[in-house]
Amino acid sequence: MSKSKSNVWNTAPVPCNQCGRFYRADLISKCPGCAARSQAKAAEKPPVGKMPRANSSTETTLEDLVRAQNRTTHAVRAFVRFLFIQLTGITLAVFLWNISLEFVNEQDCFQYGDNCTGNPFLQFLAGAVWIGAVILSSRAGWEELHKSNID
């Protein structure tokens, strides 16, 4: 089942005022036989220049558009700053964790069960960097997002 352009279901064809030919006035504005405009279609649709604004009762000014664009820009920047700070922090934390694993002596670990963990200081530092990155990225993202609030 399909929908008509005017969202009206099962609209019956109407006769043309000029030639009497039946056609769907809800879909086309002119009669296909004589090209006369439909009275119902012409009465229901005002000219383009006279169309009322549906979204606002006042005119949209250039300043309104600039403010809306700035709000969008700040919202996108909030997301991007959050991701970049997270990516940097997690990359540094993984790098520190992998360096800490270089201190593992595999032979001693396999033979005696000693020295099987990485450097505890570097692992602690990696964890602190990760938590710090989460806090810093969240704060930077929220600060930028607050700049996008409507005045």
N, C-alpha and C positions, 0 to 999 in steps of 0.2 A: 504494500500500500504506500502511496507516495503522498507528499504534502504539497499543497499549492503554495504559491509565493505569498499569498495573503493569509496563510495559516487557516483557511476556511476549508472544511471537508465537505465533499459531495455538493458542490455548488453547481446548480443546473445552468445550462446555457440560456442566455437572454436574447431576445430579438433586437436587431439593429433598429435605431430610430429612423434611419434614412431608407435602407433597402429591405429590411425585415429579415435578413439572414440571421440565423442563430449562431452565437459564438460565446466563449467564456470571457465575460467582461472582467472577471476577477484576475485573469491572467494576462490579457492584452488590452491595451487602452483603445485601439482603433479596430474598426470592423475590417475583417480580411476581404470582404467583398467590395465595399465602397470607400474605405479608409475614413469613415466618419468616427469622431471621438464618442466614446460611450458617455452618456450623461451621468451614470452612476459613478464611473471611474473619474470623470472630471470633477464631480462635486466632492468626491471623497479625498482627492489628493490635491493640495494647494501647490502653486508653482514653487520651484526650488528656492528662489530668493525669499519667499514668504513663509518658509518652514519655521515653526517655532522650535526653540531649543529644548530638547527633552531633559538634558542633564542639569542645567542651571538656569536660574532666572536672570542672572546678570551676565554681562559680556565677559568673555575670557580675555584677559590682557596679556601682554608679553611678559609682564612681571609674574603673573600666575604660572605661565608656562615655564619660566626660568626656575621658579621655586619648586615646581613639580619635578623638573629635570634634576635639580640639585638634590632633592630627597631621594630620587632613584639612584643617583650617582653615589651618594653616601651609603645607601643600603647595599649596593654592589661592592663598594670599597670595604665595607664592614666584613662581608663574606670573604673577599679576597685577602684582606689583611689577616683574618683568622686562619685561613688555610696556609698562607705563606709562613706565618710565625710557627704554626703547628709543624709544618714540613721541616723547617729549619731546626726546631727544637728536637724533633724525633730523630732527624738525621744525625745530629750531634750526639744524642743519647745512645743511639745504636753504635756509632763510631767509638764512643768511650767504652761501651760494654764489650765490643769486639777487641779493643786494645787490652781490656782487663783479662780477657780469655787467652791472650798471648802469654800470660804468666803461668799458665797451667803446664806442668811438666808431665807429658803423656806417659813416659816410661815409668816414673815414680808412681803415677796414678794407677797404671796397669799392674805393676809388680807389687807395690806395697799398699796401695789405696791412699797414699798421701798426696797432698798438693793437687787435688782434683777440682778445686774451685778457682775462679779468677781472682784478681786483685780486689779485695773488698773495698778499698778506698775508691777505685775507679768505678766499681759497680754502684756504690753509694752516690758518687758524683753523677753517674748516668741517670739514676733514678731521680735525683734532685733536679737535673736539667730537664727531664721529661715533665715532672710536676710543675716546675717553673714555666715551661713552655705552655702548658695547658692554662695556667693562671694568667700569664701574660697575653696569650692569644685571645682568651675569653674577654679580658679587660679591654684590649684594643678593639676587638670586634664590637663589644657593647658600646664603647665610647663613640665609635664611628656610626653605629646604628642609632644612637640617641640624636646625632646630628641630622638624621633624616626625618625626625618627628615633625608633624604639622604644627606650625606656629599658632 
